[in-house]
Amino acid sequence: MSRLSVHVRDPQSSDGHQGTIPLVLLHAFPLDSRMWEPMLAELGDLPVVTVDAPGFGASPPASQLARSLGCPIAPSLRTYAEAVASALRAEGIERAVVAGLSMGGYTALALAEQHPEMLAGLGLLDTKATADTAQARATRIRMAERVTGALGTRATAPMIDTIVGETTRRERPEVVETVRTWLAAAPPAGVAWAQRAMAGRRDRLATLAGLSIPALVLRGAEDATIGDDDVAAMARQLSDADVVTVPGAGHLSALETPAAVARPLRQLWQRAAAAE
Ligand code: MLT
């Protein structure tokens, strides 16, 4: 059976946390699990698992995973969630704190809807639970068409202007260059499938209302795509959510300011581990 690429940080080295629930990190679009690397050092000895989304990093194409998981062939976040659930179970992980950034957050929300029993805690970073507007949907479909056409991954290049914050653009040019390189190397088929899946995603605010687990809702203060209203809408639904705004960070908060995002994530993990 084809399966997502999962990177498990050696639990043997996580002394004191052995046998406890892991923190699973789901990356943003159109990146892969490398985006978490700067933050891993900041998370110290927590048992962390990172996952490449279908069609990104070392993971098989989404259409192949959909077939192997018995999911509909049409692009959907539900397939991402099934693929994550199946890959975690293959690693012997039945329950975890799951945190996703932007597209990773959409996947975490779909996982919460489809497999709530797997979640011990939920981290929603620079993401939202509402569906796209008609205009946003049209923009995604346009990119899906362009990226698999003559333009190729040059179609993703303009994203650099919105996914990295002002402070990072001014003070952390190496981060901007890394993201630019990743955008240029994003796999066209994976990008197109993801855009179609995100365009079709539904409103999952009601899913949050049904959860009674520790949660974190976090946003980079300079995030140009997620607003305070998106954060407030999610926090209102959750029964036990910490809300954090990270100064000096944009949409890719965990990459831009890894230490400032690692702190509340570690606290989320501690709250969830204590409640297990
Ligand atoms: C992401 O960072 O994953 C994207 O901004 C998600 C999106 O396009 O909505």
Residues whose N, C-alpha, C, O or C-beta is under 5 A from the ligand:
A	BS01	MLT	A28 F29 L101 S102 M103 G104
